[in-house]
Amino acid sequence: MKVKIVLRGALAKYFNGEKERVVEVPDGCSAEEALKLSGIDWTKIDNFGFVAINGMRVMISDKLKDGDELKAYSKISGG
């Protein structure tokens, strides 16, 4: 199945400056697995924040469906 992965904030550098990619992943793939298949090991990124599927914040273990959009956000800091 195909899903669109969008990297927000500082995470875009992991796609060489591109903000999004469409990737082929196995049926029943989790958000975590999709990120890893696209070359992103979120556990090794200090400023990794959270993920959303089709605009809804979800757990990294949530499953994707064909055509979903997975967005990964970096932590936001400020004051």
C-alpha positions, -999 to 999 in steps of 0.1 A, spaced: 0 0 0 11 36 -5 12 63 22 24 99 22 49 107 49 53 144 57 81 157 79 74 189 98 98 214 114 134 204 118 126 168 107 126 177 70 164 173 70 159 136 72 144 136 37 173 157 24 153 189 27 122 175 11 90 178 32 72 148 19 75 114 2 51 88 -10 63 54 1 52 18 -4 47 -1 29 33 -35 37 -4 -39 46 -11 -33 83 21 -13 87 23 9 118 34 45 117 67 35 134 74 8 108 66 32 79 90 58 93 117 31 96 111 19 61 116 54 48 149 57 66 138 74 98 146 58 132 125 81 154 140 66 186 174 81 177 161 116 170 164 138 201 138 164 189 112 139 176 78 150 189 47 131 177 29 117 147 -5 123 132 -25 102 107 -48 121 84 -47 151 108 -53 132 140 -26 129 166 -20 91 172 3 67 189 34 57 169 21 21 170 -12 29 152 -18 12 119 -19 29 85 -43 22 56 -37 27 19 -37 63 10 -31 77 45 -10 107 52 14 103 81 29 135 95 59 135 119 65 166 140 96 177 158 94 190 194 87 227 197 104 248 222 102 285 229 94 309 256 
